[in-house]
């Protein structure tokens, strides 16, 4: 059993390393270019490995009696899996929000919110403030998704924002995991234990700030294009 868990953990870390490295290629290359797409597919596969192995690892933690670790791993699976699904589904929903709001999307929205609430309860009950702090992700992302379902956006470029928002969300998870777990296994002497909560929350804050700035940039860019198109004279 221990040997199996060691293999699962090694595969989990390897998938995370692939995801961490490949994340930056689509992030820094021209959107929609062949390189962007190829690197994106590699990234998705790496994160899929991380998600697939995180479930048995969380179950193993529960079986060992470590409810805090098991709860946290399962929670990360929910919020990271939701972000990955959102980012991928957006690319197939260019015709409008109704293609985006699938039963799976509704299920992930509720799962994100409810898992955030559960993690908050466990975190407060066990005085695990890291867990309680991370619960805010689910408690904000879940209601935001549910509001999206109730009032879908009218912006035709909504899928663009949902795509990079979802992928940045998975990137945040990859960086948090590397700084706190994977780096210690892959790089001798790597340890950010003295950084306390910074190694956990800095990637979240930086990633969310980057996502907001990128969205604002593209909303301005696309808005200017629409304004030019409306102002262009119509040939008779």
DABELMO-V620613 format. One record per pair of residues at least 24 apart in sequence whose ideal C-beta (glycine too) atoms are under 8 Angstrom apart, sorted by the first residue. I is the first residue (numbers start at 1). J is the second residue. If there is no record, write none. Layout:
BEGIN
i=I j=J
i=I j=J
END
This chain:
BEGIN
i=5 j=57
i=5 j=60
i=8 j=53
i=8 j=56
i=8 j=57
i=8 j=60
i=9 j=53
i=9 j=57
i=11 j=49
i=11 j=53
i=12 j=49
i=12 j=50
i=12 j=53
i=12 j=54
i=12 j=57
i=13 j=181
i=13 j=182
i=13 j=185
i=13 j=186
i=14 j=49
i=15 j=46
i=15 j=47
i=15 j=48
i=15 j=49
i=15 j=50
i=15 j=53
i=16 j=46
i=16 j=50
i=16 j=174
i=16 j=177
i=16 j=178
i=16 j=182
i=17 j=46
i=17 j=178
i=17 j=182
i=17 j=186
i=18 j=42
i=18 j=43
i=18 j=45
i=18 j=46
i=18 j=49
i=19 j=43
i=19 j=46
i=19 j=47
i=19 j=50
i=19 j=170
i=19 j=174
i=20 j=46
i=20 j=174
i=20 j=175
i=20 j=178
i=20 j=182
i=22 j=46
i=23 j=167
i=23 j=170
i=23 j=171
i=23 j=174
i=26 j=167
i=27 j=171
i=40 j=167
i=43 j=167
i=44 j=84
i=44 j=88
i=47 j=80
i=47 j=84
i=47 j=170
i=47 j=174
i=48 j=84
i=50 j=80
i=50 j=174
i=50 j=177
i=51 j=77
i=51 j=80
i=51 j=81
i=51 j=84
i=54 j=80
i=67 j=122
i=67 j=126
i=68 j=122
i=68 j=126
i=68 j=128
i=68 j=131
i=71 j=118
i=71 j=119
i=71 j=122
i=71 j=131
i=72 j=119
i=72 j=130
i=72 j=131
i=72 j=134
i=74 j=115
i=75 j=115
i=75 j=116
i=75 j=118
i=75 j=119
i=75 j=131
i=75 j=134
i=75 j=135
i=75 j=138
i=76 j=173
i=76 j=177
i=78 j=108
i=78 j=111
i=78 j=112
i=78 j=115
i=78 j=138
i=79 j=112
i=79 j=115
i=79 j=116
i=79 j=137
i=79 j=138
i=79 j=141
i=79 j=169
i=79 j=173
i=80 j=169
i=80 j=170
i=80 j=173
i=81 j=108
i=82 j=108
i=82 j=109
i=82 j=111
i=82 j=112
i=82 j=141
i=82 j=145
i=82 j=169
i=83 j=165
i=83 j=166
i=83 j=167
i=83 j=169
i=83 j=170
i=83 j=173
i=84 j=166
i=84 j=167
i=84 j=170
i=85 j=166
i=86 j=145
i=86 j=162
i=86 j=165
i=86 j=166
i=86 j=169
i=87 j=162
i=87 j=163
i=87 j=164
i=87 j=165
i=87 j=166
i=87 j=167
i=87 j=169
i=87 j=170
i=88 j=166
i=89 j=162
i=90 j=159
i=90 j=160
i=90 j=162
i=90 j=163
i=90 j=166
i=91 j=159
i=91 j=163
i=93 j=159
i=93 j=162
i=94 j=159
i=96 j=152
i=96 j=156
i=97 j=148
i=97 j=152
i=97 j=153
i=97 j=158
i=98 j=152
i=100 j=152
i=100 j=158
i=100 j=159
i=100 j=162
i=101 j=148
i=101 j=149
i=101 j=152
i=105 j=145
i=105 j=149
i=106 j=149
i=108 j=145
i=109 j=142
i=109 j=145
i=109 j=146
i=109 j=148
i=109 j=149
i=110 j=142
i=110 j=146
i=111 j=142
i=112 j=138
i=112 j=141
i=112 j=142
i=112 j=145
i=113 j=138
i=113 j=139
i=113 j=141
i=113 j=142
i=113 j=143
i=113 j=145
i=113 j=146
i=114 j=138
i=114 j=142
i=116 j=140
i=116 j=141
i=116 j=142
i=130 j=197
i=130 j=200
i=133 j=197
i=133 j=200
i=133 j=201
i=134 j=200
i=137 j=204
i=141 j=169
i=155 j=219
i=157 j=218
i=157 j=219
i=157 j=222
i=160 j=218
i=160 j=222
i=161 j=215
i=161 j=218
i=161 j=219
i=164 j=211
i=164 j=214
i=164 j=215
i=165 j=211
i=165 j=215
i=168 j=207
i=168 j=210
i=168 j=211
i=168 j=214
i=169 j=207
i=169 j=211
i=171 j=207
i=172 j=203
i=172 j=204
i=172 j=207
i=172 j=208
i=175 j=203
i=175 j=207
i=176 j=200
i=176 j=203
i=176 j=204
i=179 j=203
END
